[in-house]
């Protein structure tokens, strides 16, 4: 089995160990010449809240783009954040949900920059919905050879009560999973 595609599922909690993500992905994808798919998923609730805060102009733009068949990658490629920036130029004026968009975009850009600097081909994919379900679907759609997920320490009780997106992905994808845990250093 060759390594053609590596899907990296990034979440908000992965910011603290993005350097470990970059190193692991570079070490695996680089020698194989694999393409890296940087995937991120917003929950429906987060996406709707951000659209409400962004205003009617942004909502209208995205609805028009969807009707024209132009895919919008929520929170990526500037679809929502660029419009919000024009409307609310300073961080102090932006609601928390919009700031989370910017933080997510920065996280994705950090990984993309690291991959670009090493010459690794990558693409960015965004989706809205249940994070685990959407990542598993993206991995299947792209026929990923490996999936890379983040993780953080949780107590057994917390994991039992609230679940873990990483655990759901691990149990559901049909390819090997590489887990980059919080606290991992280069």
N, C-alpha and C positions, 0 to 999 in steps of 0.2 A: 504494500500500500504506500503510495507516494503522498507527499504533503503538498496539496495545491492551495487549499483555503483554510485559514484560521479565523474563526469568528471570536471577537473580543466583546464581551458584554460588560459595558461600563455603567455603573450606577453612582448616585451622589456620594455614597459612603466610600467610594474608591479613591477620592481625592488624596487621602493621607498616604496612599501607597502607589501613586501613579508611576513613580520611578521604577518600582519593582515590576509593575505591569510592562512598562516599556522595555526593561531589560529582558524579562522572560519572553515576551513576544518577539523581540529582536533576535534573541538566541535561538528560538525555535523556527521562526519564519525566514530569517535571513539566509542561513545556509541552504535551505530547501528552495529558496526563490518563490515562496508561497505568497499569495495575496492575502492581506489582512482586511477583514471586514470589521470596522468599528461600529458596534451596534449599541443603541441606547433606546430605552422605552420609557415613555411618560405614562403615568396612570391617566385614565380618562378624567378623573377628578382634577388632577394637577393641570392637565391640558386645558380643560374647560375654564378653570379658575384663571389661568394665565390669559386666555382669550378674552374673558370678561374684563380683566384689568387692562388689556391692551386696547380695548375700545372697538367701536363699530368699524372703523376703517380697516383694521387688521382682519377682523372677522369676514368682512366683505371681500377682501383680497383673497383670503384662503378659500372661501366658498367659490369664488370665480375661478381660481386656479384648479380646484377639484373638478368643477363642471367642464373645464377645458381639457381635462385629462392630464394636467401638469401635476406631478406628485409633489407634495409638500412634505418635507421631513421636519416634523415638529421640533422646534427649538434648535434646528440645525440650519446651516447654509443661510442664516440670516432671516428666514421667513418671519418668525415672530420677533426675535430680539432687535432686528434692524428697525422695524417700525416702532417698536416700543422706545428705542433709544431716541428717535426723533421726537417722540411725544413726551418722554420723561428722561431728559438728558443726564441727570445726576442721580447717583445711587440713593441719596437721601429722599428723592422724589418717587422712587420706584417701590412698589409693594414687594413683600418678601417672595411671593410666588414668581415674580419677574426676575428678581435677583437670583433665584434658584435656576432659572433658565440660563442666565449669564454664567453662573458657576459651572453648570453642566457643559455649556458650550466651551468654556475655558478648559475644562478637563479633557474633553474630546480633542480640542486643538493641541493641548500639550502632548497627547499621545500621537496625534497625527504628525506633529512637528518632529518628534523623536524618530518616528518611522521614516519620514521623508529624509531626515538627515543621514540615515543609514541606507537609503536607496530602496527601501521596501515599498512595494506597491500596496496601496490601501484604498478603501472606499468607506464612506460613512453612510450608515443606514439608521433612520429613526422610525419609530412606530408609537402608536398610542394603544394602550390596553393593559392587560395583565402582563407584568414584566416577564415572568417565567414562561408563560404561554407564547408570547411574541418572540422571545429569544429562541425558544425551541423551534418555532415555525421558521424563523430566519435561518437557523442552522440547517434545517431540512431544505429550504428553498435554495440556499447557496451550496448545498451538499458539502458542508464544512467537514474537514477531516479531524479538526480539534475545536473545542470551545474553551475559551479562557474566561473564568469568572473570578470575581473578588469575593472576599469574605471577611468577616470580623468575628471576634469572639463573642459568643452569646452563651448564657447559661442554658442548661437543658430545659428548664421550665419556660424561659422566654422563647426558645426555639419551638417548644411544643405548643405554646399559646399563639404565637404570631407567625410561625413558620419561617422559612428562609428561602428567598428567591434562588440563591445559589444551590441549595439542597434540591429544590424542585427541578432546576435545570439539570443537575447531576443525575437525578433519577429518571429524567424524561428524554434526554437527547440520545441519539443512536451513534455516538462517536465518543472518543475519549475526552475527558474534561481536565483542564489544568486549573488548579485553584491557587490564586494569589491572595494570601491571607494578610490582613492588617498586621503591621509590625514586622513584615519581612523587609530585610535590608539588602542592598546590593552586595 
